């Protein structure tokens, strides 16, 4: 473990065999009105609320009631601690956490960027959104999904500042889900249904016999975000100007915005009394922002969608753990309330999954652009790299949809395995990074290290179980 010697610079702790020393600057003071910089947690919640929240947890509730919703809170809180250690590094340096990992070994960033691509090559969120849209307007979900992918490419590459557009889209999504909660609370969920909510605590259990342990552990681990999305928390808080990230330019559209070159290394502040006082304010705000947005929005949404499924299709035989489950649920809502509510439910679900797909294409391309710019193409413009990576991912998604009617088995297995494996690896790397290169005054304490150790164990077990379950499918073709 490196120590900060009196008289030494905070920059001396950073390994320099791959990247240069960070520049020493003052830590910017947080704005007087911190409400103006709330946003990264909303993006994390908005992008993370995808098929798991609209299909997996509601499906579990339809089979066993609300006895497993507790796991969503445990999963989201595990990711909260992961996100905060990712944010800690970026708050302190202005560098993304992938740049930090690359300081130890040049190719760490590339490893995670490639794994993120493998996890997201199949455009599952776009096809799920398209399928829900067909419940309203009909049509072929494949071609609707192709149109959605092209739209996502245009949105991400024509927005003058990509982060601002993404933040606004996810805020609209969160508001739409909030509207669904209010309307369903009035028209669908009865007093008896609300009375079942205490099951979450009073009857909490692991219904492995009914649903299988691997499915439940996956639901626990990936409640909210997961995989590469957590890593992009670095990029989102940097774009919002948190801490030392204020010195780093935004990714802008090379078409409608003025692209700016970004530095390959970040900044660091000396642990003076003034800087440490500012750090405490930044750290307190960042924690509150994540808790009040990512954690709260995600858990409330999972609880509500589970309760809605419990109120409508609990005990119904033959329900599928797939997007088809949402068709059954919407049909029951039409019978209970009227056709308008079923259509509203499907529309908000389709828009939510479309917004998630937009965020997934963004963070996959953003991570790769940052890695390529920092470690391999130091003279390249990050905004232009991002532009080409977005359209590359869109094109791959279109080719997969056009030439394969169903999800290719290999991509299915890779997607299932890679997310947990990524989180298993970077849980350990975060402990090493933040304990080794940051000055002692801002390093994670024993409690935060224990939370990362828990994540390491959880995602390690998940990775082993998923590999055991999925790899045989490649051999059997089933």
PyMOL commands that set and color helices and strands:
alter all, ss='L'
color gray80, all
select helices_A, chain A and resi 10-13+34-37+40-48+51-64+70-93+97-104+108-120+124-137+141-158+162-187+191-195+199-202+208-211+213-221+228-231+233-240+243-247+273-313+324-336+339-376+382-403+409-436+440-442+446-476
alter helices_A, ss='H'
color red, helices_A
select strands_A, chain A and resi 23-24+267-268
alter strands_A, ss='S'
color yellow, strands_A
deselect
rebuild
show_as cartoon
